[in-house]
Amino acid sequence: MHPAYSVILFTTASGAGYGLLSLLAVLGALGVLPAERWFGFTGFALALGLITAGLLSSTAHLGHPERAWRAFSQWRSSWLSREGVMAVATYVPAGLMAIGWVFLETAAGAWAVAGWLTAVFAALTVLCTGMIYGSLRTIPQWYHPLVTPIYLLLAFATGAVFLTLLMQIFGLGAPWAAWTALAGLGLAGAAKIAYWASADRQRPKYTAESATGLGRFGKVRPLEPPHTQPNYVMREMGYQVARKHARRLRRIALLLGFLLPMAAMGAILAEAGPALLWALVATASAGAGAVIERWLFFAEATHVVMIYYGAEAV
């Protein structure tokens, strides 16, 4: 699949934003985080800013962005529509909790209820995003049981890294924040490694023979190419990345997205130097790694329609 940069930005930025928003909401409702005005303002501004930037960037991939509102009407059958509905709905309890936190400096009572709703809605939004891809049978690399859990784990991990940075900026150096980020990164990294290993072992499910029903007669090959020039389907669905380059990028994604941020969190816990500097390193590295991981997620996927354009098996 062609890796659309607008969608990559959407899934990485919004994922981190929803992860951070969920953590702020839950920990605020539990009283773990201080209901201090400027901490709350910065946290919600960062989380909602990441979410909004990601959502706006996703419209750049639409042929007619002005018609995006029509997607909301298909929520009964479309995960994309459900994602849009949940994304908009999340702003309501998030805004209410932000009002209580920033203006009244409280996250208790009714504001805590808004916080729990915020966390649930944010998680459901990321779940819908993952299911957009995880429900597509026509792309074997995406129709995998780990795709949606990885979306959720990456959102949690990157959100926890942002929360650790936020707490260091405000001098709230609680060790549990680094431990939370460390656990999230470890789980997300392990899930991604398991996904790559499983995807590499996948046997092709579709061939030209099975697609045409002519396999009983022997090998099937096209007599003539379907088009004399590349078309939209070939550009969007036929993008390929060389296996050696993909493996190299996987190692870079693993290093930047998981191992280096985990090492930075370990340095914070060990008090090995300025904690704020390590938190900045972890945030920058995790963000870069997430972008590479998401680029690979699209670039390594192959649509079954490519059998029509000469692929032997998908």
Stockholm file with secondary structure:
# STOCKHOLM 1.0

chainA/1-314         MHPAYSVILFTTASGAGYGLLSLLAVLGALGVLPAERWFGFTGFALALGLITAGLLSSTAHLGHPERAWRAFSQWRSSWLSREGVMAVATYVPAGLMAIGWVFLETAAGAWAVAGWLTAVFAALTVLCTGMIYGSLRTIPQWYHPLVTPIYLLLAFATGAVFLTLLMQIFGLGAPWAAWTALAGLGLAGAAKIAYWASADRQRPKYTAESATGLGRFGKVRPLEPPHTQPNYVMREMGYQVARKHARRLRRIALLLGFLLPMAAMGAILAEAGPALLWALVATASAGAGAVIERWLFFAEATHVVMIYYGAEAV
#=GR chainA/1-314 SS CCCCHHHHHHHHHHHHHHHHHHHHHHHHHTTCSCCCHHHHHHHHHHHHHHHHHHHHHHGGGSSCGGGGGGGGGGTTTCHHHHHHHHHHHHHHHHHHHHHHHHHSCCCSTHHHHHHHHHHHHHHHHHHHHHHHHHTCTTSTTTSSTTHHHHHHHHHHHHHHHHHHHHHHHTTCCCHHHHHHHHHHHHHHHHHHHHHHHHHHHCCCCCBHHHHHTCGGGSCCCCSSCSCSSCCHHHHHHCCCCCHHHHHHHHHHHHIIIIIHHHHHHHHHHTTCSCHHHHHHHHHHHHHHHHHHHHHHHHHTCCCGGGGTTTCSBC
#=GC SS_cons         CCCCHHHHHHHHHHHHHHHHHHHHHHHHHTTCSCCCHHHHHHHHHHHHHHHHHHHHHHGGGSSCGGGGGGGGGGTTTCHHHHHHHHHHHHHHHHHHHHHHHHHSCCCSTHHHHHHHHHHHHHHHHHHHHHHHHHTCTTSTTTSSTTHHHHHHHHHHHHHHHHHHHHHHHTTCCCHHHHHHHHHHHHHHHHHHHHHHHHHHHCCCCCBHHHHHTCGGGSCCCCSSCSCSSCCHHHHHHCCCCCHHHHHHHHHHHHIIIIIHHHHHHHHHHTTCSCHHHHHHHHHHHHHHHHHHHHHHHHHTCCCGGGGTTTCSBC
//
